[in-house]
Amino acid sequence: NTDEMLALRAWLKAEREARGLSMRDLATRLGKPHTYVQKVEQGERRLDVVEYVWYCSSLGCDPAKGISLIVSKSA
């Protein structure tokens, strides 16, 4: 787990919570089992770029914000 991954996971979780969504709610939107969201948030599962965009779309957040967070951590 890199600083960038930790920051991205924390951001995704904060975005979910800010929208009042449970892990189950988000999993339903994604068409996945709730353990999928749990594993992403705990770092047991990484998202590829397409999955990341789908994840953000299901959350209703801008994927570019998460990318800019990663870029700022890398600088």
All heavy atoms as a GROMACS GRO file, in nm:
protein
  592
    1ASN      N    1   0.084  -0.120   0.000
    1ASN     CA    2   0.000   0.000   0.000
    1ASN      C    3   0.087   0.125   0.000
    1ASN      O    4   0.161   0.149   0.094
    1ASN     CB    5  -0.091   0.001   0.121
    1ASN     CG    6  -0.203  -0.100   0.110
    1ASN    OD1    7  -0.259  -0.120   0.004
    1ASN    ND2    8  -0.237  -0.163   0.222
    2THR      N    9   0.074   0.200  -0.104
    2THR     CA   10   0.149   0.325  -0.116
    2THR      C   11   0.068   0.439  -0.055
    2THR      O   12  -0.052   0.425  -0.030
    2THR     CB   13   0.176   0.358  -0.264
    2THR    OG1   14   0.050   0.378  -0.329
    2THR    CG2   15   0.254   0.246  -0.332
    3ASP      N   16   0.134   0.551  -0.033
    3ASP     CA   17   0.064   0.670   0.017
    3ASP      C   18  -0.049   0.710  -0.078
    3ASP      O   19  -0.156   0.751  -0.035
    3ASP     CB   20   0.160   0.787   0.034
    3ASP     CG   21   0.256   0.768   0.150
    3ASP    OD1   22   0.229   0.682   0.237
    3ASP    OD2   23   0.358   0.839   0.154
    4GLU      N   24  -0.022   0.695  -0.208
    4GLU     CA   25  -0.122   0.730  -0.308
    4GLU      C   26  -0.245   0.640  -0.298
    4GLU      O   27  -0.359   0.688  -0.304
    4GLU     CB   28  -0.063   0.721  -0.449
    4GLU     CG   29   0.045   0.824  -0.479
    4GLU     CD   30   0.185   0.780  -0.438
    4GLU    OE1   31   0.200   0.673  -0.376
    4GLU    OE2   32   0.280   0.854  -0.466
    5MET      N   33  -0.223   0.510  -0.283
    5MET     CA   34  -0.336   0.417  -0.271
    5MET      C   35  -0.414   0.442  -0.143
    5MET      O   36  -0.537   0.436  -0.142
    5MET     CB   37  -0.288   0.271  -0.277
    5MET     CG   38  -0.255   0.223  -0.417
    5MET     SD   39  -0.392   0.238  -0.536
    5MET     CE   40  -0.518   0.138  -0.458
    6LEU      N   41  -0.344   0.467  -0.034
    6LEU     CA   42  -0.411   0.496   0.093
    6LEU      C   43  -0.498   0.620   0.081
    6LEU      O   44  -0.612   0.624   0.127
    6LEU     CB   45  -0.309   0.512   0.205
    6LEU     CG   46  -0.232   0.386   0.244
    6LEU    CD1   47  -0.120   0.421   0.341
    6LEU    CD2   48  -0.325   0.283   0.305
    7ALA      N   49  -0.443   0.723   0.016
    7ALA     CA   50  -0.518   0.848  -0.002
    7ALA      C   51  -0.639   0.826  -0.092
    7ALA      O   52  -0.749   0.878  -0.063
    7ALA     CB   53  -0.427   0.956  -0.060
    8LEU      N   54  -0.622   0.750  -0.199
    8LEU     CA   55  -0.734   0.725  -0.290
    8LEU      C   56  -0.843   0.644  -0.221
    8LEU      O   57  -0.961   0.676  -0.234
    8LEU     CB   58  -0.685   0.653  -0.416
    8LEU     CG   59  -0.792   0.629  -0.522
    8LEU    CD1   60  -0.845   0.761  -0.576
    8LEU    CD2   61  -0.737   0.543  -0.635
    9ARG      N   62  -0.806   0.542  -0.148
    9ARG     CA   63  -0.905   0.462  -0.076
    9ARG      C   64  -0.981   0.546   0.026
    9ARG      O   65  -1.103   0.536   0.038
    9ARG     CB   66  -0.838   0.343  -0.007
    9ARG     CG   67  -0.797   0.236  -0.103
    9ARG     CD   68  -0.748   0.107  -0.039
    9ARG     NE   69  -0.741   0.103   0.104
    9ARG     CZ   70  -0.630   0.080   0.174
    9ARG    NH1   71  -0.516   0.061   0.113
    9ARG    NH2   72  -0.633   0.074   0.306
   10ALA      N   73  -0.908   0.629   0.098
   10ALA     CA   74  -0.973   0.717   0.197
   10ALA      C   75  -1.068   0.814   0.128
   10ALA      O   76  -1.178   0.841   0.178
   10ALA     CB   77  -0.867   0.794   0.277
   11TRP      N   78  -1.028   0.866   0.012
   11TRP     CA   79  -1.113   0.959  -0.063
   11TRP      C   80  -1.239   0.890  -0.111
   11TRP      O   81  -1.349   0.944  -0.097
   11TRP     CB   82  -1.034   1.017  -0.181
   11TRP     CG   83  -1.115   1.109  -0.266
   11TRP    CD1   84  -1.152   1.238  -0.237
   11TRP    CD2   85  -1.172   1.079  -0.394
   11TRP    NE1   86  -1.228   1.289  -0.340
   11TRP    CE2   87  -1.241   1.194  -0.438
   11TRP    CE3   88  -1.169   0.968  -0.476
   11TRP    CZ2   89  -1.307   1.199  -0.560
   11TRP    CZ3   90  -1.235   0.973  -0.599
   11TRP    CH2   91  -1.302   1.088  -0.639
   12LEU      N   92  -1.226   0.768  -0.166
   12LEU     CA   93  -1.343   0.694  -0.214
   12LEU      C   94  -1.439   0.665  -0.099
   12LEU      O   95  -1.561   0.680  -0.114
   12LEU     CB   96  -1.301   0.564  -0.282
   12LEU     CG   97  -1.235   0.579  -0.419
   12LEU    CD1   98  -1.175   0.446  -0.464
   12LEU    CD2   99  -1.333   0.633  -0.522
   13LYS      N  100  -1.387   0.627   0.014
   13LYS     CA  101  -1.472   0.600   0.130
   13LYS      C  102  -1.541   0.728   0.177
   13LYS      O  103  -1.661   0.727   0.205
   13LYS     CB  104  -1.390   0.540   0.244
   13LYS     CG  105  -1.473   0.507   0.365
   13LYS     CD  106  -1.389   0.442   0.474
   13LYS     CE  107  -1.477   0.411   0.595
   13LYS     NZ  108  -1.400   0.345   0.702
   14ALA      N  109  -1.467   0.838   0.183
   14ALA     CA  110  -1.526   0.965   0.224
   14ALA      C  111  -1.635   1.010   0.128
   14ALA      O  112  -1.739   1.063   0.170
   14ALA     CB  113  -1.417   1.073   0.236
   15GLU      N  114  -1.613   0.988  -0.001
   15GLU     CA  115  -1.715   1.024  -0.101
   15GLU      C  116  -1.841   0.940  -0.082
   15GLU      O  117  -1.952   0.990  -0.091
   15GLU     CB  118  -1.660   1.006  -0.243
   15GLU     CG  119  -1.553   1.106  -0.282
   15GLU     CD  120  -1.606   1.247  -0.295
   15GLU    OE1  121  -1.708   1.268  -0.361
   15GLU    OE2  122  -1.544   1.338  -0.235
   16ARG      N  123  -1.822   0.813  -0.054
   16ARG     CA  124  -1.938   0.725  -0.029
   16ARG      C  125  -2.015   0.771   0.094
   16ARG      O  126  -2.137   0.787   0.091
   16ARG     CB  127  -1.891   0.580  -0.011
   16ARG     CG  128  -2.006   0.484   0.022
   16ARG     CD  129  -1.959   0.342   0.044
   16ARG     NE  130  -1.863   0.322   0.149
   16ARG     CZ  131  -1.892   0.322   0.280
   16ARG    NH1  132  -2.016   0.342   0.321
   16ARG    NH2  133  -1.798   0.300   0.370
   17GLU      N  134  -1.942   0.796   0.201
   17GLU     CA  135  -2.006   0.836   0.326
   17GLU      C  136  -2.072   0.973   0.314
   17GLU      O  137  -2.179   0.996   0.372
   17GLU     CB  138  -1.904   0.835   0.440
   17GLU     CG  139  -1.860   0.694   0.476
   17GLU     CD  140  -1.750   0.689   0.580
   17GLU    OE1  141  -1.678   0.790   0.599
   17GLU    OE2  142  -1.734   0.581   0.642
   18ALA      N  143  -2.010   1.065   0.240
   18ALA     CA  144  -2.067   1.199   0.221
   18ALA      C  145  -2.202   1.194   0.150
   18ALA      O  146  -2.286   1.281   0.167
   18ALA     CB  147  -1.970   1.288   0.143
   19ARG      N  148  -2.221   1.090   0.072
   19ARG     CA  149  -2.347   1.073  -0.001
   19ARG      C  150  -2.447   0.988   0.076
   19ARG      O  151  -2.555   0.957   0.027
   19ARG     CB  152  -2.319   1.012  -0.138
   19ARG     CG  153  -2.254   1.114  -0.230
   19ARG     CD  154  -2.182   1.049  -0.346
   19ARG     NE  155  -2.132   1.150  -0.439
   19ARG     CZ  156  -2.026   1.227  -0.418
   19ARG    NH1  157  -1.957   1.216  -0.306
   19ARG    NH2  158  -1.986   1.315  -0.508
   20GLY      N  159  -2.408   0.949   0.197
   20GLY     CA  160  -2.498   0.871   0.281
   20GLY      C  161  -2.521   0.729   0.231
   20GLY      O  162  -2.624   0.670   0.261
   21LEU      N  163  -2.424   0.677   0.157
   21LEU     CA  164  -2.437   0.543   0.102
   21LEU      C  165  -2.366   0.440   0.190
   21LEU      O  166  -2.253   0.464   0.233
   21LEU     CB  167  -2.375   0.535  -0.038
   21LEU     CG  168  -2.440   0.618  -0.147
   21LEU    CD1  169  -2.354   0.616  -0.272
   21LEU    CD2  170  -2.581   0.566  -0.177
   22SER      N  171  -2.432   0.330   0.213
   22SER     CA  172  -2.365   0.219   0.281
   22SER      C  173  -2.284   0.143   0.175
   22SER      O  174  -2.298   0.166   0.055
   22SER     CB  175  -2.468   0.124   0.344
   22SER     OG  176  -2.541   0.058   0.242
   23MET      N  177  -2.200   0.051   0.223
   23MET     CA  178  -2.126  -0.033   0.129
   23MET      C  179  -2.224  -0.114   0.044
   23MET      O  180  -2.203  -0.132  -0.076
   23MET     CB  181  -2.032  -0.128   0.203
   23MET     CG  182  -1.913  -0.061   0.263
   23MET     SD  183  -1.807  -0.186   0.337
   23MET     CE  184  -1.694  -0.082   0.426
   24ARG      N  185  -2.330  -0.160   0.106
   24ARG     CA  186  -2.431  -0.237   0.033
   24ARG      C  187  -2.500  -0.152  -0.074
   24ARG      O  188  -2.526  -0.199  -0.185
   24ARG     CB  189  -2.535  -0.296   0.128
   24ARG     CG  190  -2.482  -0.411   0.208
   24ARG     CD  191  -2.592  -0.475   0.293
   24ARG     NE  192  -2.538  -0.571   0.385
   24ARG     CZ  193  -2.512  -0.698   0.356
   24ARG    NH1  194  -2.537  -0.743   0.235
   24ARG    NH2  195  -2.462  -0.780   0.446
   25ASP      N  196  -2.531  -0.026  -0.040
   25ASP     CA  197  -2.594   0.064  -0.137
   25ASP      C  198  -2.505   0.081  -0.260
   25ASP      O  199  -2.552   0.073  -0.374
   25ASP     CB  200  -2.619   0.203  -0.076
   25ASP     CG  201  -2.721   0.204   0.035
   25ASP    OD1  202  -2.808   0.114   0.038
   25ASP    OD2  203  -2.712   0.295   0.121
   26LEU      N  204  -2.377   0.108  -0.235
   26LEU     CA  205  -2.284   0.128  -0.347
   26LEU      C  206  -2.267  -0.001  -0.426
   26LEU      O  207  -2.266   0.002  -0.550
   26LEU     CB  208  -2.149   0.179  -0.296
   26LEU     CG  209  -2.042   0.201  -0.404
   26LEU    CD1  210  -2.090   0.295  -0.514
   26LEU    CD2  211  -1.914   0.252  -0.340
   27ALA      N  212  -2.256  -0.112  -0.357
   27ALA     CA  213  -2.242  -0.241  -0.425
   27ALA      C  214  -2.362  -0.268  -0.516
   27ALA      O  215  -2.345  -0.317  -0.629
   27ALA     CB  216  -2.225  -0.353  -0.324
   28THR      N  217  -2.480  -0.234  -0.470
   28THR     CA  218  -2.600  -0.252  -0.551
   28THR      C  219  -2.592  -0.167  -0.677
   28THR      O  220  -2.623  -0.214  -0.787
   28THR     CB  221  -2.727  -0.217  -0.470
   28THR    OG1  222  -2.736  -0.308  -0.359
   28THR    CG2  223  -2.852  -0.227  -0.554
   29ARG      N  224  -2.550  -0.044  -0.662
   29ARG     CA  225  -2.533   0.044  -0.778
   29ARG      C  226  -2.432  -0.012  -0.878
   29ARG      O  227  -2.446   0.006  -0.999
   29ARG     CB  228  -2.486   0.183  -0.735
   29ARG     CG  229  -2.591   0.264  -0.664
   29ARG     CD  230  -2.536   0.401  -0.630
   29ARG     NE  231  -2.637   0.483  -0.566
   29ARG     CZ  232  -2.624   0.614  -0.550
   29ARG    NH1  233  -2.516   0.677  -0.592
   29ARG    NH2  234  -2.719   0.682  -0.491
   30LEU      N  235  -2.329  -0.077  -0.825
   30LEU     CA  236  -2.224  -0.134  -0.910
   30LEU      C  237  -2.261  -0.271  -0.966
   30LEU      O  238  -2.193  -0.321  -1.056
   30LEU     CB  239  -2.094  -0.149  -0.828
   30LEU     CG  240  -2.020  -0.020  -0.794
   30LEU    CD1  241  -1.922  -0.044  -0.680
   30LEU    CD2  242  -1.947   0.031  -0.918
   31GLY      N  243  -2.365  -0.331  -0.909
   31GLY     CA  244  -2.402  -0.466  -0.950
   31GLY      C  245  -2.303  -0.570  -0.899
   31GLY      O  246  -2.276  -0.670  -0.966
   32LYS      N  247  -2.247  -0.544  -0.783
   32LYS     CA  248  -2.146  -0.631  -0.722
   32LYS      C  249  -2.192  -0.670  -0.582
   32LYS      O  250  -2.275  -0.603  -0.522
   32LYS     CB  251  -2.011  -0.557  -0.710
   32LYS     CG  252  -1.956  -0.501  -0.838
   32LYS     CD  253  -1.886  -0.607  -0.916
   32LYS     CE  254  -1.814  -0.547  -1.037
   32LYS     NZ  255  -1.756  -0.648  -1.120
   33PRO      N  256  -2.131  -0.774  -0.525
   33PRO     CA  257  -2.160  -0.806  -0.385
   33PRO      C  258  -2.100  -0.699  -0.293
   33PRO      O  259  -2.002  -0.633  -0.330
   33PRO     CB  260  -2.092  -0.942  -0.364
   33PRO     CG  261  -1.993  -0.955  -0.473
   33PRO     CD  262  -2.040  -0.870  -0.588
   34HIS      N  263  -2.157  -0.684  -0.174
   34HIS     CA  264  -2.108  -0.579  -0.085
   34HIS      C  265  -1.962  -0.601  -0.045
   34HIS      O  266  -1.891  -0.505  -0.014
   34HIS     CB  267  -2.197  -0.566   0.040
   34HIS     CG  268  -2.178  -0.673   0.141
   34HIS    ND1  269  -2.236  -0.798   0.128
   34HIS    CD2  270  -2.105  -0.676   0.254
   34HIS    CE1  271  -2.200  -0.872   0.231
   34HIS    NE2  272  -2.120  -0.801   0.309
   35THR      N  273  -1.916  -0.724  -0.050
   35THR     CA  274  -1.777  -0.750  -0.016
   35THR      C  275  -1.680  -0.686  -0.115
   35THR      O  276  -1.566  -0.659  -0.081
   35THR     CB  277  -1.750  -0.902  -0.006
   35THR    OG1  278  -1.791  -0.964  -0.130
   35THR    CG2  279  -1.826  -0.963   0.110
   36TYR      N  280  -1.726  -0.660  -0.237
   36TYR     CA  281  -1.644  -0.593  -0.337
   36TYR      C  282  -1.605  -0.454  -0.286
   36TYR      O  283  -1.486  -0.417  -0.287
   36TYR     CB  284  -1.723  -0.583  -0.468
   36TYR     CG  285  -1.656  -0.506  -0.579
   36TYR    CD1  286  -1.566  -0.568  -0.665
   36TYR    CD2  287  -1.686  -0.371  -0.601
   36TYR    CE1  288  -1.507  -0.498  -0.768
   36TYR    CE2  289  -1.626  -0.301  -0.704
   36TYR     CZ  290  -1.537  -0.365  -0.787
   36TYR     OH  291  -1.478  -0.294  -0.891
   37VAL      N  292  -1.703  -0.378  -0.239
   37VAL     CA  293  -1.676  -0.243  -0.188
   37VAL      C  294  -1.589  -0.252  -0.063
   37VAL      O  295  -1.494  -0.175  -0.046
   37VAL     CB  296  -1.807  -0.167  -0.159
   37VAL    CG1  297  -1.780  -0.032  -0.094
   37VAL    CG2  298  -1.888  -0.150  -0.288
   38GLN      N  299  -1.620  -0.345   0.024
   38GLN     CA  300  -1.542  -0.363   0.146
   38GLN      C  301  -1.396  -0.390   0.114
   38GLN      O  302  -1.306  -0.330   0.173
   38GLN     CB  303  -1.601  -0.478   0.227
   38GLN     CG  304  -1.526  -0.509   0.355
   38GLN     CD  305  -1.584  -0.630   0.427
   38GLN    OE1  306  -1.656  -0.711   0.369
   38GLN    NE2  307  -1.552  -0.643   0.554
   39LYS      N  308  -1.371  -0.478   0.019
   39LYS     CA  309  -1.233  -0.513  -0.018
   39LYS      C  310  -1.161  -0.395  -0.081
   39LYS      O  311  -1.041  -0.376  -0.058
   39LYS     CB  312  -1.231  -0.635  -0.109
   39LYS     CG  313  -1.264  -0.763  -0.035
   39LYS     CD  314  -1.268  -0.882  -0.128
   39LYS     CE  315  -1.304  -1.008  -0.048
   39LYS     NZ  316  -1.305  -1.126  -0.133
   40VAL      N  317  -1.231  -0.316  -0.161
   40VAL     CA  318  -1.170  -0.196  -0.220
   40VAL      C  319  -1.130  -0.100  -0.108
   40VAL      O  320  -1.017  -0.051  -0.105
   40VAL     CB  321  -1.264  -0.128  -0.321
   40VAL    CG1  322  -1.212   0.010  -0.360
   40VAL    CG2  323  -1.283  -0.215  -0.445
   41GLU      N  324  -1.221  -0.074  -0.016
   41GLU     CA  325  -1.195   0.024   0.090
   41GLU      C  326  -1.088  -0.024   0.188
   41GLU      O  327  -1.018   0.058   0.247
   41GLU     CB  328  -1.324   0.059   0.164
   41GLU     CG  329  -1.418   0.142   0.078
   41GLU     CD  330  -1.539   0.195   0.153
   41GLU    OE1  331  -1.551   0.171   0.276
   41GLU    OE2  332  -1.623   0.260   0.088
   42GLN      N  333  -1.072  -0.154   0.203
   42GLN     CA  334  -0.972  -0.208   0.295
   42GLN      C  335  -0.838  -0.236   0.226
   42GLN      O  336  -0.743  -0.274   0.291
   42GLN     CB  337  -1.023  -0.335   0.361
   42GLN     CG  338  -1.138  -0.309   0.456
   42GLN     CD  339  -1.192  -0.436   0.519
   42GLN    OE1  340  -1.161  -0.547   0.477
   42GLN    NE2  341  -1.274  -0.419   0.620
   43GLY      N  342  -0.833  -0.217   0.096
   43GLY     CA  343  -0.708  -0.237   0.023
   43GLY      C  344  -0.681  -0.380  -0.016
   43GLY      O  345  -0.572  -0.412  -0.061
   44GLU      N  346  -0.779  -0.467   0.000
   44GLU     CA  347  -0.762  -0.607  -0.040
   44GLU      C  348  -0.782  -0.625  -0.190
   44GLU      O  349  -0.744  -0.727  -0.246
   44GLU     CB  350  -0.862  -0.696   0.035
   44GLU     CG  351  -0.839  -0.702   0.184
   44GLU     CD  352  -0.945  -0.782   0.255
   44GLU    OE1  353  -0.998  -0.878   0.197
   44GLU    OE2  354  -0.976  -0.747   0.370
   45ARG      N  355  -0.846  -0.526  -0.252
   45ARG     CA  356  -0.871  -0.532  -0.396
   45ARG      C  357  -0.842  -0.396  -0.457
   45ARG      O  358  -0.884  -0.294  -0.406
   45ARG     CB  359  -1.017  -0.568  -0.423
   45ARG     CG  360  -1.041  -0.592  -0.570
   45ARG     CD  361  -1.188  -0.615  -0.600
   45ARG     NE  362  -1.209  -0.668  -0.732
   45ARG     CZ  363  -1.178  -0.606  -0.845
   45ARG    NH1  364  -1.122  -0.486  -0.844
   45ARG    NH2  365  -1.203  -0.662  -0.961
   46ARG      N  366  -0.766  -0.398  -0.564
   46ARG     CA  367  -0.738  -0.276  -0.640
   46ARG      C  368  -0.833  -0.265  -0.757
   46ARG      O  369  -0.879  -0.366  -0.810
   46ARG     CB  370  -0.595  -0.277  -0.692
   46ARG     CG  371  -0.493  -0.256  -0.585
   46ARG     CD  372  -0.355  -0.249  -0.645
   46ARG     NE  373  -0.268  -0.177  -0.554
   46ARG     CZ  374  -0.161  -0.113  -0.590
   46ARG    NH1  375  -0.124  -0.111  -0.716
   46ARG    NH2  376  -0.087  -0.050  -0.501
   47LEU      N  377  -0.859  -0.143  -0.796
   47LEU     CA  378  -0.944  -0.117  -0.913
   47LEU      C  379  -0.855  -0.087  -1.033
   47LEU      O  380  -0.759  -0.009  -1.021
   47LEU     CB  381  -1.033   0.004  -0.887
   47LEU     CG  382  -1.130  -0.005  -0.769
   47LEU    CD1  383  -1.195   0.131  -0.745
   47LEU    CD2  384  -1.235  -0.110  -0.794
   48ASP      N  385  -0.888  -0.146  -1.148
   48ASP     CA  386  -0.818  -0.101  -1.268
   48ASP      C  387  -0.882   0.031  -1.310
   48ASP      O  388  -0.980   0.076  -1.250
   48ASP     CB  389  -0.817  -0.208  -1.378
   48ASP     CG  390  -0.953  -0.236  -1.440
   48ASP    OD1  391  -1.040  -0.148  -1.444
   48ASP    OD2  392  -0.973  -0.349  -1.488
   49VAL      N  393  -0.829   0.094  -1.412
   49VAL     CA  394  -0.874   0.228  -1.448
   49VAL      C  395  -1.021   0.230  -1.490
   49VAL      O  396  -1.096   0.322  -1.454
   49VAL     CB  397  -0.782   0.292  -1.554
   49VAL    CG1  398  -0.796   0.222  -1.688
   49VAL    CG2  399  -0.810   0.440  -1.568
   50VAL      N  400  -1.066   0.129  -1.561
   50VAL     CA  401  -1.206   0.125  -1.604
   50VAL      C  402  -1.296   0.103  -1.483
   50VAL      O  403  -1.398   0.170  -1.468
   50VAL     CB  404  -1.228   0.017  -1.713
   50VAL    CG1  405  -1.374   0.001  -1.745
   50VAL    CG2  406  -1.148   0.050  -1.837
   51GLU      N  407  -1.259   0.010  -1.397
   51GLU     CA  408  -1.338  -0.014  -1.275
   51GLU      C  409  -1.344   0.111  -1.188
   51GLU      O  410  -1.448   0.142  -1.129
   51GLU     CB  411  -1.277  -0.128  -1.193
   51GLU     CG  412  -1.291  -0.264  -1.256
   51GLU     CD  413  -1.212  -0.369  -1.182
   51GLU    OE1  414  -1.099  -0.341  -1.136
   51GLU    OE2  415  -1.265  -0.482  -1.169
   52TYR      N  416  -1.232   0.183  -1.182
   52TYR     CA  417  -1.227   0.308  -1.104
   52TYR      C  418  -1.329   0.410  -1.158
   52TYR      O  419  -1.402   0.472  -1.081
   52TYR     CB  420  -1.085   0.365  -1.107
   52TYR     CG  421  -1.076   0.504  -1.051
   52TYR    CD1  422  -1.089   0.526  -0.914
   52TYR    CD2  423  -1.057   0.613  -1.133
   52TYR    CE1  424  -1.083   0.654  -0.862
   52TYR    CE2  425  -1.049   0.741  -1.082
   52TYR     CZ  426  -1.063   0.761  -0.947
   52TYR     OH  427  -1.058   0.888  -0.895
   53VAL      N  428  -1.334   0.424  -1.289
   53VAL     CA  429  -1.430   0.517  -1.350
   53VAL      C  430  -1.573   0.472  -1.319
   53VAL      O  431  -1.658   0.554  -1.284
   53VAL     CB  432  -1.405   0.533  -1.501
   53VAL    CG1  433  -1.517   0.610  -1.568
   53VAL    CG2  434  -1.271   0.601  -1.525
   54TRP      N  435  -1.601   0.342  -1.331
   54TRP     CA  436  -1.734   0.289  -1.298
   54TRP      C  437  -1.767   0.315  -1.151
   54TRP      O  438  -1.879   0.352  -1.116
   54TRP     CB  439  -1.742   0.140  -1.325
   54TRP     CG  440  -1.738   0.100  -1.469
   54TRP    CD1  441  -1.764   0.178  -1.578
   54TRP    CD2  442  -1.707  -0.030  -1.519
   54TRP    NE1  443  -1.750   0.104  -1.693
   54TRP    CE2  444  -1.715  -0.024  -1.660
   54TRP    CE3  445  -1.672  -0.150  -1.459
   54TRP    CZ2  446  -1.691  -0.134  -1.741
   54TRP    CZ3  447  -1.647  -0.259  -1.540
   54TRP    CH2  448  -1.656  -0.251  -1.679
   55TYR      N  449  -1.671   0.293  -1.065
   55TYR     CA  450  -1.688   0.312  -0.920
   55TYR      C  451  -1.726   0.458  -0.893
   55TYR      O  452  -1.822   0.485  -0.821
   55TYR     CB  453  -1.556   0.275  -0.851
   55TYR     CG  454  -1.564   0.240  -0.705
   55TYR    CD1  455  -1.571   0.108  -0.664
   55TYR    CD2  456  -1.558   0.338  -0.606
   55TYR    CE1  457  -1.572   0.073  -0.530
   55TYR    CE2  458  -1.560   0.304  -0.472
   55TYR     CZ  459  -1.568   0.172  -0.435
   55TYR     OH  460  -1.570   0.138  -0.302
   56CYS      N  461  -1.648   0.550  -0.950
   56CYS     CA  462  -1.677   0.693  -0.931
   56CYS      C  463  -1.812   0.731  -0.989
   56CYS      O  464  -1.887   0.808  -0.929
   56CYS     CB  465  -1.567   0.778  -0.994
   56CYS     SG  466  -1.410   0.770  -0.904
   57SER      N  467  -1.845   0.677  -1.104
   57SER     CA  468  -1.975   0.705  -1.166
   57SER      C  469  -2.088   0.658  -1.075
   57SER      O  470  -2.187   0.729  -1.057
   57SER     CB  471  -1.982   0.635  -1.301
   57SER     OG  472  -2.108   0.655  -1.361
   58SER      N  473  -2.073   0.541  -1.016
   58SER     CA  474  -2.174   0.489  -0.924
   58SER      C  475  -2.184   0.574  -0.799
   58SER      O  476  -2.291   0.585  -0.739
   58SER     CB  477  -2.143   0.344  -0.887
   58SER     OG  478  -2.154   0.261  -1.000
   59LEU      N  479  -2.074   0.634  -0.760
   59LEU     CA  480  -2.075   0.724  -0.644
   59LEU      C  481  -2.130   0.862  -0.680
   59LEU      O  482  -2.172   0.936  -0.592
   59LEU     CB  483  -1.932   0.743  -0.591
   59LEU     CG  484  -1.879   0.641  -0.494
   59LEU    CD1  485  -1.732   0.668  -0.465
   59LEU    CD2  486  -1.958   0.642  -0.365
   60GLY      N  487  -2.122   0.896  -0.807
   60GLY     CA  488  -2.162   1.030  -0.849
   60GLY      C  489  -2.053   1.133  -0.825
   60GLY      O  490  -2.081   1.250  -0.798
   61CYS      N  491  -1.928   1.088  -0.832
   61CYS     CA  492  -1.816   1.181  -0.812
   61CYS      C  493  -1.727   1.182  -0.936
   61CYS      O  494  -1.733   1.091  -1.019
   61CYS     CB  495  -1.737   1.147  -0.687
   61CYS     SG  496  -1.654   0.987  -0.689
   62ASP      N  497  -1.647   1.284  -0.947
   62ASP     CA  498  -1.560   1.304  -1.062
   62ASP      C  499  -1.431   1.224  -1.046
   62ASP      O  500  -1.353   1.250  -0.954
   62ASP     CB  501  -1.528   1.453  -1.075
   62ASP     CG  502  -1.443   1.488  -1.195
   62ASP    OD1  503  -1.410   1.398  -1.275
   62ASP    OD2  504  -1.409   1.606  -1.208
   63PRO      N  505  -1.406   1.127  -1.135
   63PRO     CA  506  -1.283   1.048  -1.124
   63PRO      C  507  -1.156   1.133  -1.131
   63PRO      O  508  -1.054   1.097  -1.074
   63PRO     CB  509  -1.289   0.952  -1.243
   63PRO     CG  510  -1.424   0.963  -1.301
   63PRO     CD  511  -1.488   1.086  -1.247
   64ALA      N  512  -1.164   1.245  -1.199
   64ALA     CA  513  -1.046   1.332  -1.212
   64ALA      C  514  -1.000   1.384  -1.076
   64ALA      O  515  -0.880   1.408  -1.056
   64ALA     CB  516  -1.075   1.448  -1.306
   65LYS      N  517  -1.092   1.401  -0.982
   65LYS     CA  518  -1.053   1.448  -0.849
   65LYS      C  519  -0.965   1.347  -0.778
   65LYS      O  520  -0.868   1.383  -0.713
   65LYS     CB  521  -1.176   1.481  -0.766
   65LYS     CG  522  -1.249   1.603  -0.812
   65LYS     CD  523  -1.364   1.636  -0.721
   65LYS     CE  524  -1.438   1.759  -0.772
   65LYS     NZ  525  -1.552   1.793  -0.687
   66GLY      N  526  -1.000   1.220  -0.790
   66GLY     CA  527  -0.918   1.116  -0.729
   66GLY      C  528  -0.781   1.106  -0.795
   66GLY      O  529  -0.680   1.088  -0.728
   67ILE      N  530  -0.779   1.122  -0.927
   67ILE     CA  531  -0.652   1.119  -1.000
   67ILE      C  532  -0.564   1.236  -0.957
   67ILE      O  533  -0.444   1.219  -0.933
   67ILE     CB  534  -0.674   1.122  -1.153
   67ILE    CG1  535  -0.754   0.999  -1.199
   67ILE    CG2  536  -0.542   1.134  -1.228
   67ILE    CD1  537  -0.687   0.866  -1.178
   68SER      N  538  -0.623   1.354  -0.944
   68SER     CA  539  -0.544   1.470  -0.903
   68SER      C  540  -0.490   1.451  -0.760
   68SER      O  541  -0.381   1.497  -0.728
   68SER     CB  542  -0.624   1.600  -0.914
   68SER     OG  543  -0.730   1.602  -0.822
   69LEU      N  544  -0.564   1.382  -0.677
   69LEU     CA  545  -0.517   1.350  -0.542
   69LEU      C  546  -0.393   1.263  -0.549
   69LEU      O  547  -0.293   1.286  -0.479
   69LEU     CB  548  -0.629   1.280  -0.464
   69LEU     CG  549  -0.599   1.239  -0.322
   69LEU    CD1  550  -0.581   1.360  -0.233
   69LEU    CD2  551  -0.712   1.152  -0.269
   70ILE      N  552  -0.397   1.163  -0.636
   70ILE     CA  553  -0.281   1.075  -0.653
   70ILE      C  554  -0.161   1.152  -0.705
   70ILE      O  555  -0.048   1.136  -0.657
   70ILE     CB  556  -0.315   0.959  -0.749
   70ILE    CG1  557  -0.421   0.867  -0.687
   70ILE    CG2  558  -0.190   0.880  -0.786
   70ILE    CD1  559  -0.477   0.767  -0.783
   71VAL      N  560  -0.184   1.236  -0.805
   71VAL     CA  561  -0.076   1.313  -0.864
   71VAL      C  562  -0.012   1.405  -0.761
   71VAL      O  563   0.110   1.416  -0.753
   71VAL     CB  564  -0.126   1.392  -0.988
   71VAL    CG1  565  -0.021   1.490  -1.037
   71VAL    CG2  566  -0.167   1.296  -1.098
   72SER      N  567  -0.094   1.469  -0.677
   72SER     CA  568  -0.038   1.560  -0.576
   72SER      C  569   0.043   1.484  -0.471
   72SER      O  570   0.141   1.537  -0.418
   72SER     CB  571  -0.149   1.641  -0.510
   72SER     OG  572  -0.230   1.559  -0.427
   73LYS      N  573   0.005   1.360  -0.441
   73LYS     CA  574   0.082   1.278  -0.346
   73LYS      C  575   0.213   1.232  -0.407
   73LYS      O  576   0.309   1.208  -0.335
   73LYS     CB  577   0.000   1.155  -0.304
   73LYS     CG  578  -0.116   1.185  -0.214
   73LYS     CD  579  -0.068   1.204  -0.074
   73LYS     CE  580  -0.185   1.228   0.019
   73LYS     NZ  581  -0.141   1.278   0.148
   74SER      N  582   0.215   1.217  -0.539
   74SER     CA  583   0.335   1.168  -0.608
   74SER      C  584   0.440   1.277  -0.628
   74SER      O  585   0.556   1.247  -0.651
   74SER     CB  586   0.299   1.111  -0.746
   74SER     OG  587   0.212   1.001  -0.731
   75ALA      N  588   0.395   1.400  -0.624
   75ALA     CA  589   0.486   1.513  -0.654
   75ALA      C  590   0.584   1.541  -0.543
   75ALA      O  591   0.576   1.504  -0.434
   75ALA     CB  592   0.404   1.638  -0.682
   0.00000   0.00000   0.00000
